[in-house]
Amino acid sequence: MANFTLLSSEQSLSPFKNFRIGHIDGAQAQTLPLFYDAIEKALSLPDFEPDMELLDSLLNDLTWIKQPNVAIYITNFDEFLVKEKKEKVLVELLNLLDATAEDWKWLDDDDEMPKKNFKILIQTSPRAIEILEKEEIAFSTL
């Protein structure tokens, strides 16, 4: 099952009503530092310093979030990270999110860490479809 879901409208969020949703507005996250600020607030990241490796580590932990279901919801994707000089930053981030969601699927139930159901939701846009298809990142649509 795909870790990314493209949502056609706000009503498409209804299947995720039991999720802790961290909303990222792409219009307010046009650079990596702005994204780091947004995700820190959206998921209440503890002791976060803007760094891709630390973000990866924290997203593979999530113990401070009580809910078993967690999602990152990106709106205004056409503006998301558009001011980054290198497109590879966006691709690296999307791959990190995909790998994180996949890692959570394979966590053993007998592990000390509570298992999470981690999803990435994106308000559908031509840019999102283009990048996900180009990078061969599986996605579903609602």
C-alpha angles and dihedrals in degrees: 000000000000119000092209123068123188112213121208095200145358088266087064087071091072094094087058098053090118092054130099097235121202106200118211116188106209090206088062094041104056094137132042094249090052090049090051090052091048097048092044089057096037095055099025090238110202120229091353122176116183102265133123093223093050090047089053091050094049094047088053089054111040092161091140089064110081097196116090091217119066130173138178110216116198118194127183089030092171087071097038111123091340092140093058109111093220121053087205089077090066092044091049091051094048091049090049091052092047092049091047092053090048092049090054090055091058099045110124115245090228092057115116091239117082110248118246132202101223122191137173115219122191129188099239118258137157090248093054092050092046095050096043092049093045091050091043092236109158118237140169129209134227 
